[in-house]
Amino acid sequence: MRILVVEDEPLLAKTIERGLRAEGFVVELAADGEVGLEMALVGAFDVIVLDIMLPKLNGYNVLRGLRKAEVWSAVLMLTAKDGEYDQTDAFDFGADDYLTKPFSFPILLARLRALARRGAPARPTVLTAGELTLDPSRHLVTKRGEVVAVTPREFGVLEFLIRHQDSVVTKNALLQGVWDANYEGDDNVVEVYIGYLRRKIDVPFDTKTIETVRGVGYRLLG
């Protein structure tokens, strides 16, 4: 199995490399996001271990570049416990799994083997709802052919709604599906993000795509 480790902490990168080589894997290292992206585009790796906080190009931008180029290698993202980004954002960008630093090598090894058994993910299908399209592989939203700029979290909410279009989705379902099953914050955050999306996909086009079902939740109209 070929593994690319994109990690800017030399000691951690070398430790991972030595451990994986001892298990019989072929391992290559990249110390910044730009080099990591270049290597991943041409290297035909089975799994990419990708840190988020990287010099030159952060892990999310590396992942976005890979999926845009239709590189479907499995990606395991490394996130700092007190990092700038929520771990669930990793999935919004198309990651297959994540580990929070610090982690034990046996856990990393088990996750990598699980990803290798799963194989490369199939190319995501472009999702549509009326005049709205959402492309998970390119992390792109369009309406009437116009690109709509959304944040990773907005993208996650919209993707969840579009995958359940014409069904009523509760706040709790959105929290568990887009945030985290153990999220303990205010569920009004869902209303906030629904408002953000309406201002982007409805107001400029004079449409009503997201319907509020009082006392229940929200429905995306096709």
GUGU-976690 format. One record per residue (C-alpha): residue in three letters; x, y, z. Coordinates in nm, 2 decimals, decimal comma, always signed. Layout:
GUGU-976690
+------+--------+--------+--------+
| type |      u |      v |      w |
+------+--------+--------+--------+
|  Ala |      X |      Y |      Z |
...
+------+--------+--------+--------+
END
This chain:
GUGU-976690
+------+--------+--------+--------+
| type |      u |      v |      w |
+------+--------+--------+--------+
|  Met |  +0,00 |  +0,00 |  +0,00 |
|  Arg |  +0,13 |  +0,34 |  -0,10 |
|  Ile |  +0,08 |  +0,62 |  +0,16 |
|  Leu |  +0,16 |  +0,99 |  +0,14 |
|  Val |  +0,21 |  +1,17 |  +0,47 |
|  Val |  +0,17 |  +1,55 |  +0,44 |
|  Glu |  +0,29 |  +1,68 |  +0,78 |
|  Asp |  +0,51 |  +1,98 |  +0,86 |
|  Glu |  +0,63 |  +1,86 |  +1,20 |
|  Pro |  +0,95 |  +1,67 |  +1,12 |
|  Leu |  +0,96 |  +1,45 |  +1,43 |
|  Leu |  +0,60 |  +1,34 |  +1,39 |
|  Ala |  +0,64 |  +1,28 |  +1,01 |
|  Lys |  +0,95 |  +1,07 |  +1,06 |
|  Thr |  +0,79 |  +0,87 |  +1,34 |
|  Ile |  +0,49 |  +0,79 |  +1,12 |
|  Glu |  +0,72 |  +0,71 |  +0,83 |
|  Arg |  +0,93 |  +0,47 |  +1,03 |
|  Gly |  +0,63 |  +0,30 |  +1,18 |
|  Leu |  +0,45 |  +0,25 |  +0,85 |
|  Arg |  +0,76 |  +0,13 |  +0,67 |
|  Ala |  +0,81 |  -0,13 |  +0,95 |
|  Glu |  +0,46 |  -0,26 |  +0,87 |
|  Gly |  +0,56 |  -0,30 |  +0,50 |
|  Phe |  +0,40 |  +0,01 |  +0,35 |
|  Val |  +0,56 |  +0,23 |  +0,09 |
|  Val |  +0,57 |  +0,58 |  +0,24 |
|  Glu |  +0,65 |  +0,93 |  +0,10 |
|  Leu |  +0,67 |  +1,25 |  +0,29 |
|  Ala |  +0,58 |  +1,61 |  +0,21 |
|  Ala |  +0,64 |  +1,90 |  +0,45 |
|  Asp |  +0,40 |  +2,16 |  +0,31 |
|  Gly |  +0,07 |  +2,18 |  +0,13 |
|  Glu |  +0,20 |  +2,28 |  -0,21 |
|  Val |  +0,44 |  +1,99 |  -0,24 |
|  Gly |  +0,19 |  +1,75 |  -0,09 |
|  Leu |  -0,07 |  +1,85 |  -0,35 |
|  Glu |  +0,18 |  +1,81 |  -0,64 |
|  Met |  +0,28 |  +1,47 |  -0,51 |
|  Ala |  -0,07 |  +1,35 |  -0,45 |
|  Leu |  -0,18 |  +1,45 |  -0,80 |
|  Val |  +0,08 |  +1,23 |  -0,97 |
|  Gly |  +0,16 |  +0,96 |  -0,71 |
|  Ala |  -0,14 |  +0,72 |  -0,72 |
|  Phe |  -0,14 |  +0,68 |  -0,34 |
|  Asp |  -0,39 |  +0,45 |  -0,17 |
|  Val |  -0,42 |  +0,67 |  +0,13 |
|  Ile |  -0,31 |  +1,03 |  +0,21 |
|  Val |  -0,24 |  +1,13 |  +0,57 |
|  Leu |  -0,30 |  +1,51 |  +0,56 |
|  Asp |  -0,24 |  +1,76 |  +0,83 |
|  Ile |  -0,48 |  +2,06 |  +0,83 |
|  Met |  -0,24 |  +2,33 |  +0,95 |
|  Leu |  +0,03 |  +2,33 |  +0,68 |
|  Pro |  +0,26 |  +2,60 |  +0,54 |
|  Lys |  +0,20 |  +2,74 |  +0,19 |
|  Leu |  -0,14 |  +2,56 |  +0,15 |
|  Asn |  -0,35 |  +2,43 |  +0,43 |
|  Gly |  -0,49 |  +2,08 |  +0,43 |
|  Tyr |  -0,84 |  +2,18 |  +0,33 |
|  Asn |  -0,72 |  +2,35 |  +0,02 |
|  Val |  -0,50 |  +2,05 |  -0,06 |
|  Leu |  -0,81 |  +1,83 |  -0,03 |
|  Arg |  -1,02 |  +2,06 |  -0,24 |
|  Gly |  -0,75 |  +2,06 |  -0,51 |
|  Leu |  -0,74 |  +1,68 |  -0,51 |
|  Arg |  -1,11 |  +1,64 |  -0,55 |
|  Lys |  -1,13 |  +1,91 |  -0,81 |
|  Ala |  -0,87 |  +1,72 |  -1,01 |
|  Glu |  -1,08 |  +1,40 |  -0,96 |
|  Val |  -0,81 |  +1,23 |  -0,74 |
|  Trp |  -1,01 |  +0,99 |  -0,52 |
|  Ser |  -0,74 |  +0,85 |  -0,29 |
|  Ala |  -0,87 |  +0,80 |  +0,06 |
|  Val |  -0,78 |  +1,10 |  +0,29 |
|  Leu |  -0,72 |  +1,08 |  +0,66 |
|  Met |  -0,69 |  +1,43 |  +0,81 |
|  Leu |  -0,49 |  +1,52 |  +1,12 |
|  Thr |  -0,65 |  +1,79 |  +1,33 |
|  Ala |  -0,52 |  +1,97 |  +1,64 |
|  Lys |  -0,73 |  +1,94 |  +1,95 |
|  Asp |  -0,73 |  +2,32 |  +1,99 |
|  Gly |  -0,72 |  +2,39 |  +1,62 |
|  Glu |  -0,89 |  +2,66 |  +1,43 |
|  Tyr |  -1,13 |  +2,43 |  +1,26 |
|  Asp |  -1,39 |  +2,19 |  +1,38 |
|  Gln |  -1,31 |  +1,83 |  +1,30 |
|  Thr |  -1,64 |  +1,78 |  +1,13 |
|  Asp |  -1,53 |  +2,04 |  +0,87 |
|  Ala |  -1,29 |  +1,77 |  +0,74 |
|  Phe |  -1,59 |  +1,57 |  +0,62 |
|  Asp |  -1,74 |  +1,88 |  +0,46 |
|  Phe |  -1,43 |  +1,91 |  +0,24 |
|  Gly |  -1,44 |  +1,54 |  +0,14 |
|  Ala |  -1,21 |  +1,37 |  +0,39 |
|  Asp |  -1,27 |  +1,00 |  +0,46 |
|  Asp |  -1,16 |  +1,00 |  +0,82 |
|  Tyr |  -0,98 |  +1,21 |  +1,08 |
|  Leu |  -0,76 |  +1,18 |  +1,38 |
|  Thr |  -0,71 |  +1,44 |  +1,66 |
|  Lys |  -0,35 |  +1,50 |  +1,77 |
|  Pro |  -0,20 |  +1,35 |  +1,98 |
|  Phe |  -0,28 |  +1,00 |  +1,87 |
|  Ser |  -0,13 |  +0,66 |  +1,91 |
|  Phe |  +0,04 |  +0,48 |  +1,62 |
|  Pro |  -0,17 |  +0,16 |  +1,66 |
|  Ile |  -0,49 |  +0,37 |  +1,62 |
|  Leu |  -0,34 |  +0,54 |  +1,31 |
|  Leu |  -0,25 |  +0,21 |  +1,17 |
|  Ala |  -0,59 |  +0,06 |  +1,22 |
|  Arg |  -0,76 |  +0,36 |  +1,06 |
|  Leu |  -0,53 |  +0,34 |  +0,75 |
|  Arg |  -0,59 |  -0,03 |  +0,71 |
|  Ala |  -0,97 |  +0,03 |  +0,73 |
|  Leu |  -0,94 |  +0,30 |  +0,46 |
|  Ala |  -0,73 |  +0,07 |  +0,24 |
|  Arg |  -0,99 |  -0,21 |  +0,27 |
|  Arg |  -1,26 |  +0,03 |  +0,18 |
|  Gly |  -1,08 |  +0,14 |  -0,14 |
|  Ala |  -1,10 |  +0,47 |  -0,32 |
|  Pro |  -1,44 |  +0,64 |  -0,28 |
|  Ala |  -1,66 |  +0,65 |  -0,58 |
|  Arg |  -1,69 |  +0,99 |  -0,75 |
|  Pro |  -1,98 |  +1,17 |  -0,59 |
|  Thr |  -2,28 |  +1,24 |  -0,80 |
|  Val |  -2,39 |  +1,60 |  -0,87 |
|  Leu |  -2,70 |  +1,66 |  -0,67 |
|  Thr |  -2,99 |  +1,87 |  -0,80 |
|  Ala |  -3,31 |  +2,03 |  -0,67 |
|  Gly |  -3,49 |  +2,23 |  -0,93 |
|  Glu |  -3,25 |  +2,51 |  -1,04 |
|  Leu |  -3,01 |  +2,43 |  -0,76 |
|  Thr |  -2,71 |  +2,20 |  -0,81 |
|  Leu |  -2,45 |  +2,08 |  -0,56 |
|  Asp |  -2,13 |  +1,91 |  -0,66 |
|  Pro |  -1,96 |  +1,73 |  -0,36 |
|  Ser |  -1,64 |  +1,65 |  -0,55 |
|  Arg |  -1,58 |  +2,02 |  -0,65 |
|  His |  -1,75 |  +2,16 |  -0,34 |
|  Leu |  -1,95 |  +2,38 |  -0,57 |
|  Val |  -2,30 |  +2,52 |  -0,55 |
|  Thr |  -2,48 |  +2,68 |  -0,85 |
|  Lys |  -2,82 |  +2,82 |  -0,91 |
|  Arg |  -2,95 |  +2,89 |  -1,26 |
|  Gly |  -2,59 |  +2,84 |  -1,37 |
|  Glu |  -2,45 |  +3,10 |  -1,13 |
|  Val |  -2,19 |  +3,00 |  -0,87 |
|  Val |  -2,31 |  +3,06 |  -0,52 |
|  Ala |  -2,03 |  +3,11 |  -0,27 |
|  Val |  -2,09 |  +2,91 |  +0,05 |
|  Thr |  -1,89 |  +2,82 |  +0,36 |
|  Pro |  -1,80 |  +2,46 |  +0,44 |
|  Arg |  -2,07 |  +2,45 |  +0,71 |
|  Glu |  -2,33 |  +2,60 |  +0,48 |
|  Phe |  -2,23 |  +2,35 |  +0,22 |
|  Gly |  -2,28 |  +2,07 |  +0,47 |
|  Val |  -2,63 |  +2,19 |  +0,57 |
|  Leu |  -2,73 |  +2,23 |  +0,21 |
|  Glu |  -2,60 |  +1,89 |  +0,11 |
|  Phe |  -2,79 |  +1,73 |  +0,39 |
|  Leu |  -3,11 |  +1,90 |  +0,29 |
|  Ile |  -3,07 |  +1,82 |  -0,08 |
|  Arg |  -3,01 |  +1,45 |  +0,00 |
|  His |  -3,34 |  +1,46 |  +0,19 |
|  Gln |  -3,53 |  +1,69 |  -0,04 |
|  Asp |  -3,91 |  +1,69 |  -0,03 |
|  Ser |  -3,88 |  +1,54 |  +0,32 |
|  Val |  -3,90 |  +1,74 |  +0,64 |
|  Val |  -3,57 |  +1,75 |  +0,82 |
|  Thr |  -3,56 |  +1,83 |  +1,19 |
|  Lys |  -3,31 |  +2,05 |  +1,37 |
|  Asn |  -3,18 |  +1,75 |  +1,56 |
|  Ala |  -3,13 |  +1,56 |  +1,24 |
|  Leu |  -2,93 |  +1,85 |  +1,09 |
|  Leu |  -2,72 |  +1,88 |  +1,41 |
|  Gln |  -2,64 |  +1,51 |  +1,41 |
|  Gly |  -2,58 |  +1,49 |  +1,03 |
|  Val |  -2,38 |  +1,81 |  +0,98 |
|  Trp |  -2,23 |  +1,91 |  +1,32 |
|  Asp |  -2,18 |  +1,61 |  +1,55 |
|  Ala |  -2,39 |  +1,35 |  +1,73 |
|  Asn |  -2,24 |  +1,48 |  +2,06 |
|  Tyr |  -2,30 |  +1,85 |  +1,98 |
|  Glu |  -2,41 |  +2,03 |  +2,30 |
|  Gly |  -2,45 |  +2,38 |  +2,18 |
|  Asp |  -2,77 |  +2,58 |  +2,11 |
|  Asp |  -2,98 |  +2,42 |  +1,84 |
|  Asn |  -3,06 |  +2,77 |  +1,72 |
|  Val |  -2,74 |  +2,75 |  +1,52 |
|  Val |  -2,94 |  +2,56 |  +1,27 |
|  Glu |  -3,18 |  +2,85 |  +1,22 |
|  Val |  -2,88 |  +3,08 |  +1,18 |
|  Tyr |  -2,73 |  +2,87 |  +0,90 |
|  Ile |  -3,07 |  +2,83 |  +0,73 |
|  Gly |  -3,09 |  +3,21 |  +0,73 |
|  Tyr |  -2,74 |  +3,23 |  +0,57 |
|  Leu |  -2,84 |  +2,99 |  +0,30 |
|  Arg |  -3,17 |  +3,17 |  +0,22 |
|  Arg |  -2,98 |  +3,49 |  +0,17 |
|  Lys |  -2,76 |  +3,32 |  -0,08 |
|  Ile |  -2,98 |  +3,08 |  -0,27 |
|  Asp |  -3,32 |  +3,24 |  -0,25 |
|  Val |  -3,31 |  +3,61 |  -0,20 |
|  Pro |  -3,09 |  +3,70 |  -0,50 |
|  Phe |  -3,31 |  +3,48 |  -0,73 |
|  Asp |  -3,65 |  +3,57 |  -0,58 |
|  Thr |  -3,73 |  +3,21 |  -0,50 |
|  Lys |  -3,83 |  +3,00 |  -0,19 |
|  Thr |  -3,61 |  +2,68 |  -0,19 |
|  Ile |  -3,60 |  +2,62 |  +0,18 |
|  Glu |  -3,94 |  +2,59 |  +0,35 |
|  Thr |  -3,99 |  +2,61 |  +0,73 |
|  Val |  -4,24 |  +2,35 |  +0,86 |
|  Arg |  -4,34 |  +2,51 |  +1,19 |
|  Gly |  -4,27 |  +2,30 |  +1,50 |
|  Val |  -4,10 |  +2,03 |  +1,29 |
|  Gly |  -3,81 |  +2,15 |  +1,08 |
|  Tyr |  -3,72 |  +2,24 |  +0,72 |
|  Arg |  -3,79 |  +2,10 |  +0,37 |
|  Leu |  -3,58 |  +2,17 |  +0,06 |
|  Leu |  -3,82 |  +2,21 |  -0,24 |
|  Gly |  -3,72 |  +2,05 |  -0,57 |
+------+--------+--------+--------+
END
